[in-house]
Amino acid sequence: MNPLEMVVAIVLIVTLASVWKAKYGIRKDRHGNEVYVDNRENQQLRDEVKQLKDRLAVLEQITIEKENSLSREIERLRDR
């Protein structure tokens, strides 16, 4: 095996290993450690974030309604 064939073989092996790791959800964390990423856990976290956003929207709506009703009540009292 000549050196060029060896380089091509190494590149091919590294590429196939990277594709395999990506397919099976193996990622590196910020410290360089390989960790398995569970798609079910990701979906659960996405669902939780969606629920929290919905709850936040409701709280914002309640807050705005209270501010508006408070403003109307103050104006009503001023008009007396």
Backbone as ProteinMPNN parsed JSONL, in Angstrom:
{"seq_chain_A": "MNPLEMVVAIVLIVTLASVWKAKYGIRKDRHGNEVYVDNRENQQLRDEVKQLKDRLAVLEQITIEKENSLSREIERLRDR", "coords_chain_A": {"N_chain_A": [[0.853, -1.173, 0.0], [0.693, 2.094, -0.984], [1.733, 5.406, 0.163], [-0.228, 7.376, -0.535], [-2.583, 5.893, -0.887], [-2.885, 5.025, 1.726], [-3.393, 7.424, 3.099], [-5.841, 8.144, 1.921], [-7.394, 5.98, 2.782], [-7.361, 6.392, 5.585], [-8.676, 8.88, 5.777], [-11.166, 8.119, 4.754], [-11.996, 6.246, 6.688], [-12.18, 7.885, 8.997], [-14.174, 9.667, 8.139], [-16.373, 7.925, 7.767], [-16.67, 7.058, 10.422], [-17.411, 9.469, 11.647], [-19.879, 9.965, 10.406], [-21.31, 7.749, 11.333], [-21.312, 8.235, 14.12], [-22.823, 10.598, 14.173], [-25.25, 9.648, 13.193], [-26.136, 7.957, 15.216], [-26.469, 9.66, 17.332], [-24.34, 10.613, 18.902], [-22.612, 13.052, 20.484], [-20.337, 15.781, 21.191], [-19.704, 17.296, 24.313], [-19.263, 20.523, 25.895], [-16.827, 20.208, 27.086], [-15.451, 18.455, 25.567], [-16.017, 15.818, 25.876], [-17.502, 12.776, 24.799], [-20.93, 12.345, 24.436], [-24.082, 10.686, 24.599], [-26.9, 11.625, 22.862], [-30.223, 11.732, 23.588], [-33.023, 11.447, 21.661], [-35.663, 11.323, 22.516], [-35.554, 12.597, 24.973], [-34.855, 15.155, 24.126], [-37.195, 15.831, 22.722], [-39.045, 15.834, 24.822], [-38.051, 17.967, 26.325], [-38.426, 20.036, 24.473], [-41.229, 20.033, 24.346], [-41.796, 20.782, 26.971], [-40.693, 23.369, 27.044], [-42.392, 24.592, 25.199], [-44.828, 24.443, 26.594], [-44.184, 26.086, 28.766], [-43.809, 28.523, 27.442], [-46.411, 28.959, 26.542], [-47.727, 29.237, 29.009], [-46.436, 31.533, 29.924], [-47.351, 33.377, 28.044], [-50.041, 33.478, 28.752], [-49.828, 34.542, 31.338], [-48.72, 37.046, 30.704], [-50.852, 38.117, 29.294], [-52.793, 38.261, 31.321], [-51.55, 40.095, 33.013], [-51.472, 42.392, 31.385], [-54.203, 42.821, 31.04], [-54.924, 43.415, 33.676], [-53.454, 45.775, 34.052], [-54.716, 47.437, 32.173], [-57.371, 47.436, 33.136], [-56.923, 48.572, 35.596], [-56.035, 51.1, 34.84], [-58.364, 52.061, 33.592], [-60.051, 52.089, 35.81], [-58.823, 54.015, 37.441], [-59.099, 56.284, 35.793], [-61.89, 56.398, 35.754], [-62.417, 57.023, 38.421], [-61.225, 59.534, 38.572], [-62.891, 61.018, 36.988], [-65.128, 61.438, 38.513]], "CA_chain_A": [[0.0, 0.0, 0.0], [1.521, 3.288, -1.058], [1.312, 6.438, 1.123], [-1.454, 8.038, -0.967], [-3.699, 4.995, -0.561], [-3.025, 5.016, 3.169], [-4.04, 8.682, 3.472], [-7.235, 8.041, 1.484], [-8.048, 5.024, 3.673], [-7.543, 7.049, 6.886], [-9.731, 9.884, 5.613], [-12.415, 7.392, 4.596], [-12.361, 5.679, 7.988], [-12.595, 8.992, 9.868], [-15.448, 10.168, 7.629], [-17.415, 6.943, 8.1], [-16.866, 7.1, 11.871], [-18.162, 10.695, 11.954], [-21.257, 9.753, 9.967], [-21.904, 6.77, 12.249], [-21.557, 8.915, 15.395], [-23.93, 11.531, 13.984], [-26.481, 8.874, 13.012], [-26.55, 7.376, 16.485], [-26.684, 10.711, 18.32], [-23.202, 10.827, 19.796], [-22.119, 14.421, 20.313], [-19.344, 16.196, 22.176], [-20.138, 18.404, 25.144], [-18.338, 21.656, 25.82], [-15.53, 19.794, 27.607], [-14.856, 17.539, 24.615], [-16.408, 14.44, 26.168], [-18.568, 12.28, 23.939], [-22.148, 12.005, 25.162], [-25.179, 10.211, 23.764], [-28.04, 12.528, 22.904], [-31.466, 10.975, 23.463], [-34.02, 12.249, 20.95], [-36.882, 11.406, 23.332], [-35.333, 13.639, 25.968], [-34.932, 16.435, 23.409], [-38.606, 16.107, 22.439], [-39.676, 16.179, 26.092], [-37.627, 19.325, 26.668], [-39.113, 20.954, 23.558], [-42.617, 20.122, 24.792], [-41.82, 21.553, 28.211], [-40.463, 24.77, 26.691], [-43.62, 25.075, 24.567], [-45.804, 24.647, 27.658], [-43.779, 27.262, 29.528], [-44.098, 29.702, 26.622], [-47.858, 29.159, 26.583], [-48.056, 29.766, 30.336], [-45.941, 32.909, 29.972], [-48.271, 34.19, 27.25], [-51.249, 33.675, 29.563], [-49.485, 35.485, 32.411], [-48.593, 38.379, 30.103], [-52.198, 38.588, 28.985], [-53.434, 38.627, 32.59], [-50.908, 41.321, 33.487], [-51.926, 43.497, 30.538], [-55.608, 43.079, 31.37], [-54.969, 44.089, 34.978], [-52.992, 47.154, 33.868], [-55.754, 48.178, 31.472], [-58.525, 47.626, 34.02], [-56.501, 49.518, 36.615], [-56.04, 52.429, 34.214], [-59.765, 52.463, 33.436], [-60.603, 52.377, 37.134], [-58.261, 55.305, 37.868], [-59.768, 57.318, 35.002], [-63.278, 56.478, 36.212], [-62.414, 57.722, 39.705], [-60.885, 60.923, 38.317], [-64.046, 61.674, 36.363], [-66.196, 61.683, 39.508]], "C_chain_A": [[0.9, 1.238, 0.0], [0.97, 4.366, -0.118], [0.007, 7.142, 0.737], [-2.671, 7.179, -0.644], [-3.943, 4.959, 0.941], [-3.745, 6.276, 3.659], [-5.519, 8.633, 3.103], [-8.003, 7.098, 2.408], [-8.312, 5.648, 5.037], [-8.657, 8.072, 6.816], [-11.094, 9.208, 5.5], [-12.898, 6.818, 5.928], [-12.862, 6.772, 8.931], [-13.947, 9.536, 9.434], [-16.584, 9.214, 7.978], [-17.7, 6.924, 9.602], [-17.678, 8.332, 12.268], [-19.625, 10.556, 11.562], [-21.974, 8.807, 10.918], [-22.234, 7.421, 13.586], [-22.73, 9.881, 15.279], [-25.258, 10.791, 13.869], [-27.011, 8.359, 14.338], [-26.578, 8.388, 17.624], [-25.536, 10.913, 19.291], [-22.615, 12.204, 19.482], [-21.029, 14.69, 21.343], [-19.91, 17.351, 22.984], [-19.067, 19.491, 25.111], [-16.946, 21.333, 26.375], [-14.826, 18.803, 26.682], [-15.186, 16.086, 24.866], [-17.555, 14.026, 25.256], [-19.756, 11.864, 24.794], [-23.198, 11.57, 24.157], [-26.362, 11.147, 23.948], [-29.3, 11.715, 22.631], [-32.524, 11.857, 22.812], [-35.316, 12.368, 21.732], [-36.738, 12.498, 24.373], [-35.417, 15.018, 25.322], [-36.386, 16.808, 23.139], [-39.34, 16.497, 23.713], [-39.308, 17.602, 26.5], [-38.286, 20.356, 25.758], [-40.575, 21.143, 23.966], [-42.733, 20.963, 26.056], [-41.618, 23.045, 27.938], [-41.712, 25.367, 26.051], [-44.691, 25.352, 25.622], [-45.466, 25.892, 28.472], [-44.036, 28.55, 28.753], [-45.591, 30.005, 26.616], [-48.29, 29.754, 27.925], [-47.618, 31.222, 30.466], [-46.864, 33.838, 29.189], [-49.541, 34.474, 28.037], [-50.967, 34.677, 30.679], [-49.328, 36.907, 31.874], [-49.965, 38.961, 29.799], [-52.927, 39.024, 30.251], [-52.87, 39.94, 33.104], [-51.388, 42.523, 32.687], [-53.372, 43.839, 30.854], [-55.722, 43.811, 32.696], [-54.522, 45.535, 34.842], [-54.064, 47.992, 33.194], [-56.951, 48.43, 32.376], [-58.17, 48.603, 35.121], [-56.504, 50.935, 36.056], [-57.469, 52.936, 34.04], [-60.388, 52.834, 34.776], [-60.089, 53.715, 37.654], [-58.932, 56.44, 37.111], [-61.226, 57.497, 35.455], [-63.369, 57.253, 37.518], [-62.064, 59.197, 39.532], [-62.096, 61.695, 37.786], [-65.155, 62.001, 37.373], [-66.234, 63.086, 39.955]], "O_chain_A": [[1.753, 1.402, 0.872], [-0.161, 4.242, 0.352], [-0.788, 7.471, 1.617], [-3.685, 7.696, -0.175], [-5.09, 4.872, 1.38], [-4.608, 6.199, 4.535], [-6.365, 9.041, 3.899], [-9.141, 7.387, 2.777], [-9.391, 5.452, 5.597], [-9.502, 8.125, 7.71], [-12.069, 9.676, 6.087], [-14.084, 6.902, 6.25], [-13.88, 6.586, 9.598], [-14.786, 9.838, 10.283], [-17.641, 9.648, 8.436], [-18.854, 6.788, 10.008], [-18.544, 8.244, 13.139], [-20.512, 10.98, 12.302], [-23.13, 9.044, 11.27], [-23.313, 7.194, 14.134], [-23.547, 9.972, 16.195], [-26.275, 11.252, 14.388], [-28.223, 8.333, 14.552], [-26.701, 7.994, 18.783], [-25.764, 11.355, 20.417], [-22.182, 12.474, 18.361], [-20.832, 13.898, 22.265], [-20.518, 18.27, 22.434], [-18.083, 19.382, 24.379], [-16.0, 22.091, 26.163], [-13.718, 18.359, 26.984], [-14.697, 15.207, 24.156], [-18.459, 14.812, 24.975], [-19.602, 11.12, 25.763], [-23.208, 12.022, 23.013], [-26.773, 11.422, 25.075], [-29.432, 11.089, 21.579], [-32.881, 12.902, 23.357], [-36.004, 13.384, 21.639], [-37.683, 13.244, 24.632], [-35.984, 15.944, 25.902], [-36.771, 17.965, 23.306], [-40.175, 17.4, 23.689], [-40.161, 18.355, 26.969], [-38.665, 21.434, 26.216], [-41.099, 22.257, 23.939], [-43.659, 21.763, 26.195], [-42.293, 23.885, 28.533], [-42.059, 26.517, 26.323], [-45.381, 26.369, 25.558], [-46.356, 26.665, 28.827], [-44.436, 29.557, 29.337], [-45.994, 31.167, 26.677], [-49.117, 30.664, 27.97], [-48.33, 32.045, 31.041], [-47.13, 34.959, 29.622], [-50.062, 35.588, 27.995], [-51.781, 35.565, 30.935], [-49.756, 37.864, 32.518], [-50.212, 40.148, 30.017], [-53.607, 40.051, 30.251], [-53.614, 40.8, 33.576], [-51.681, 43.57, 33.265], [-53.732, 45.014, 30.927], [-56.53, 44.731, 32.829], [-55.123, 46.43, 35.436], [-54.302, 49.133, 33.593], [-57.494, 49.535, 32.379], [-59.019, 49.386, 35.546], [-56.932, 51.869, 36.735], [-57.754, 54.103, 34.309], [-61.165, 53.785, 34.863], [-60.852, 54.475, 38.251], [-59.298, 57.451, 37.71], [-61.726, 58.62, 35.525], [-64.288, 58.05, 37.707], [-62.565, 60.033, 40.284], [-62.289, 62.87, 38.1], [-66.041, 62.797, 37.062], [-67.07, 63.447, 40.784]]}, "name": "protein", "num_of_chains": 1, "seq": "MNPLEMVVAIVLIVTLASVWKAKYGIRKDRHGNEVYVDNRENQQLRDEVKQLKDRLAVLEQITIEKENSLSREIERLRDR"}
